[in-house]
Amino acid sequence: MTAIADDDPATVPDEPRTAVPDVHHTAVSDVQNEERPAQRNPVDPGELDVPVIVLSHRAPVAFRDEGGRRRARRGAGGLVTALVGLAGQLHDTVWVCAASTEEDVAVAREHKGSAIYVTMTGEPKLVDPETTGALQIRLVEVDRAAHEDFYGVISNPMLWFVQHGLYDLAHSPNFGQRERDAFEHGYVSVNETFADAVSHEVEERGGRALVMLHDYHFYLVADLVRQRCPDVVLSHFVHIPWPGPDAWRILPPDMRERLLFGLLGNDVVAFHTERFARNFLLCAQELLGLSINLDKMTVQIGKRTVTARTYPISIDVDALVETAGSKAVRNRLDDLEQWLVAADARLIVRVDRTDPSKNIVRGFLAFEKLLDDHPELVGKIRFLAFLQPSRLDVPEYAEYIGQIGSVVARVNARYTRHGEAPIDLRLHEDFPTAVAAYAICDVVLVNSIADGMNLVAKEAVSVSRRDAVLALSENTGAHEELGAFAVTLYPFDIQQQADGLYEALTMPAIRRRELRQAAADIVRANDVGKWLAFQLADLTEITGLWS
Amino acid sequence: MTAIADDDPATVPDEPRTAVPDVHHTAVSDVQNEERPAQRNPVDPGELDVPVIVLSHRAPVAFRDEGGRRRARRGAGGLVTALVGLAGQLHDTVWVCAASTEEDVAVAREHKGSAIYVTMTGEPKLVDPETTGALQIRLVEVDRAAHEDFYGVISNPMLWFVQHGLYDLAHSPNFGQRERDAFEHGYVSVNETFADAVSHEVEERGGRALVMLHDYHFYLVADLVRQRCPDVVLSHFVHIPWPGPDAWRILPPDMRERLLFGLLGNDVVAFHTERFARNFLLCAQELLGLSINLDKMTVQIGKRTVTARTYPISIDVDALVETAGSKAVRNRLDDLEQWLVAADARLIVRVDRTDPSKNIVRGFLAFEKLLDDHPELVGKIRFLAFLQPSRLDVPEYAEYIGQIGSVVARVNARYTRHGEAPIDLRLHEDFPTAVAAYAICDVVLVNSIADGMNLVAKEAVSVSRRDAVLALSENTGAHEELGAFAVTLYPFDIQQQADGLYEALTMPAIRRRELRQAAADIVRANDVGKWLAFQLADLTEITGLWS
């Protein structure tokens, strides 16, 4: 469970997590084309004869000095799975990312900032450039103060809060010189550093490469790379929600315009849902005055056309199923099952970071309302909440944990029976137990206020053995794919969520099975390999890729 | 100053306020057609040969028992001015509105719920139906409990908060059975009551009438009236911001869908700005799945086409100028001027209700930053803030007043010199002094988080004698018309607002004059008469009005 242990908030930046215990990547050529417009065919990366440069903040490996010995550990996240798989099939791929640990910096310096070569089967290993199947990784060292501004002031929380609608606008934000400086000397400066690194890799390949940028850390990179390398093809995937123009007006115009113009340096800007893609175009229209086409999903900027596209990310189903069958998970599953059988209870599960966007407090309020409304359930239901503490340096997050504790204490004080508390709150990462809980729970609760995709929903339906019902917020990206096979939750309505939980718990077995099977089929058909293959297909079609 | 005294939050519902001291209505036929598309010509209501039924929550008169004597007082608001003017020119107009006072209820009962006749020149008077120029008013009595749910739970705060982006989404709202019941038995029920009253007036006129509905209290009325009176022509003016679909997802789908379908019962739905109109269509598309046309600004619902239109409301300039010349205002002006001259100080003014949407706390923070950054201004500048307490029964509003007091105390503690505090906070209505302050101030501060129009901006530039610079939030409706002639403020950026105030205070006299004159010209050219005339023109063009 190497990958899981790595998903530690102290060492790995927060990003959507998925189960990637081992490589075991579904070959892109294997995936099927269901649930997609017929005209789009996924592209087999093996047929792509162009160099690919990937940029993400989080690296696919992290080096550490463990008792004097350098160890490499695989980074978590669906992106790592997908792109390691991609890299294995292309003749030339380099992954540009941040040197996050001190040992990463040491490695980067030893290689004078140029790419290193790492094999990713089993424990990652630094190898010679000639090694077959090795992944090229360029670890970029970033000035510590600039990185703190970039990461701790602008990316999280500012962009995260804007894009998830988390500001209490009557009272915050209050932007001042501190934020302006952090933008200029942090976000802009770090984006320039990474644009330099990416441009360097493009230039080394004669100026023609496909560049795939990732997430809210790097909105300015595309435009900078294009200025230096005009023949490049650029795409940017935004992994978090993209709200409409109203929300972006929270930022002063110089910031929001530079972020948008930065993204418009791409050929394709990609999102998880149609709603986010449309919001992006509406921003270009309303905040920049550009001409957009909502049928073709394009925006015109000078002579260039930028296309907005939708590719819902997914999980590596086979890898997760393998994890679910592992000894570690089976042991936890046995423990959980005994506990439930002894209590003659049913199980609601949630797995989240303690991010206000996950709507954890309202989830417990809804559970309390469920018990208020249905006394017959008291003592007969457990709510197991795996909540990984997150961003405790952000005051709103620290307070949010307190609020979680407060509501859990009240509900448990009111409804503990025979020494058994209804809510089991676990404020630490425990992926094997979480997977075991997915497998035997009755309901999975995902009630996010806003959520780019939410992979918990996809994980749970993929390994459920008891036809868990997905209770899924309409404001998750996953709802666009899975909403028809879930009990939809409206995240600000406590009563509706309580009623939704009751509906999920009392649903006839045959209906539970139908829903779960349909959802699992969709997840399997559109797994993470297809996510990438369709992006490559569109990039080929839209830009021609110099052919 | 009868109309002003009436603008008392305890007796009059909160609505945009404008200066309407006396009737003195600009004849619609006098207004000019500048600043408008050439193809649209305003319609002279005198040429309109159709009955008009107006619905607003607030009445154009309020009756009170004053020591055993029934007195009628004119309601405040630009709407009253515009529509009283309209009514005077049409052969048949009736205004449907809520019986707000106990005496209103008594009057309504005496007339068995049918329309009363009131003359509006000078003090309003109940008169015989035959009286020339009398306004027909139908005062509708509403069940007290239903009204409390309609007004105190749904309209304010729920719809107000959604439409102004004021919810702290991580923590509120928490909708439950209370809100569902308030919607069903309050908002829906009161809308039905008013739809009945309107339908009755339509039927009395043979089923053909032009119905003009107003504001967020009555989103459900149009559809109900249309069902009963299929030949009717309906328009609805939304006086507050209309945000994009993201914001409406705060409401559970049954509520938001019913509100939208209710509004789609109209022929025209009208807003202050293009942005609000576009957001409305995007809601119809995204939340209802309807087909929209953003070029024609229409939405298709079944066989009907609903048009979204933009008409920025304004003030009655002549009436305000008359007020500014009144003895009451001149006396206050002399006092203020003496005070400023003695202090050799310049003056910043703001006039608002204590509504969090007005962004009052950040305004004071920006003023503090201005003094921090420019010590030479300390002792040389006064900030006169007229803040009318508002909705103190809503906890967020009560807390907001406390926060205002807190920041004012700190700034005054830090920057009082020679016994003179820089901020003069007046938590009561004093329109004559506010108009005097408009006349002689250097800067008018309007930094709203969100604001449908904001008439303070229009009032101030219309009566300024010292070329006041308008410091105006980009998030006000007024900014679409006046932004080019103002210092634009970004409401979440304290530093930018401080810099904006400094820019306004240090602007060369000739530039101040140019800006003020241009803004005043726009306000005069597009005054409240034109606001109405263009609506009538579009309604005639779009529906034909049975011709």
Boltz contact constraints between the chains, C-beta under 6 A:
constraints:
  - contact:
      token1: [A, 165]
      token2: [B, 169]
      max_distance: 6.0
  - contact:
      token1: [A, 166]
      token2: [B, 170]
      max_distance: 6.0
  - contact:
      token1: [A, 168]
      token2: [B, 168]
      max_distance: 6.0
  - contact:
      token1: [A, 169]
      token2: [B, 165]
      max_distance: 6.0
  - contact:
      token1: [A, 169]
      token2: [B, 449]
      max_distance: 6.0
  - contact:
      token1: [A, 170]
      token2: [B, 166]
      max_distance: 6.0
  - contact:
      token1: [A, 170]
      token2: [B, 356]
      max_distance: 6.0
  - contact:
      token1: [A, 173]
      token2: [B, 492]
      max_distance: 6.0
  - contact:
      token1: [A, 174]
      token2: [B, 494]
      max_distance: 6.0
  - contact:
      token1: [A, 175]
      token2: [B, 492]
      max_distance: 6.0
  - contact:
      token1: [A, 175]
      token2: [B, 493]
      max_distance: 6.0
  - contact:
      token1: [A, 176]
      token2: [B, 494]
      max_distance: 6.0
  - contact:
      token1: [A, 176]
      token2: [B, 495]
      max_distance: 6.0
  - contact:
      token1: [A, 177]
      token2: [B, 495]
      max_distance: 6.0
  - contact:
      token1: [A, 243]
      token2: [B, 246]
      max_distance: 6.0
  - contact:
      token1: [A, 244]
      token2: [B, 244]
      max_distance: 6.0
  - contact:
      token1: [A, 244]
      token2: [B, 246]
      max_distance: 6.0
  - contact:
      token1: [A, 246]
      token2: [B, 243]
      max_distance: 6.0
  - contact:
      token1: [A, 246]
      token2: [B, 244]
      max_distance: 6.0
  - contact:
      token1: [A, 250]
      token2: [B, 492]
      max_distance: 6.0
  - contact:
      token1: [A, 252]
      token2: [B, 490]
      max_distance: 6.0
  - contact:
      token1: [A, 252]
      token2: [B, 493]
      max_distance: 6.0
  - contact:
      token1: [A, 252]
      token2: [B, 496]
      max_distance: 6.0
  - contact:
      token1: [A, 356]
      token2: [B, 170]
      max_distance: 6.0
  - contact:
      token1: [A, 449]
      token2: [B, 169]
      max_distance: 6.0
  - contact:
      token1: [A, 490]
      token2: [B, 252]
      max_distance: 6.0
  - contact:
      token1: [A, 492]
      token2: [B, 173]
      max_distance: 6.0
  - contact:
      token1: [A, 492]
      token2: [B, 175]
      max_distance: 6.0
  - contact:
      token1: [A, 492]
      token2: [B, 250]
      max_distance: 6.0
  - contact:
      token1: [A, 493]
      token2: [B, 175]
      max_distance: 6.0
  - contact:
      token1: [A, 493]
      token2: [B, 252]
      max_distance: 6.0
  - contact:
      token1: [A, 494]
      token2: [B, 174]
      max_distance: 6.0
  - contact:
      token1: [A, 494]
      token2: [B, 176]
      max_distance: 6.0
  - contact:
      token1: [A, 495]
      token2: [B, 176]
      max_distance: 6.0
  - contact:
      token1: [A, 495]
      token2: [B, 177]
      max_distance: 6.0
  - contact:
      token1: [A, 496]
      token2: [B, 252]
      max_distance: 6.0
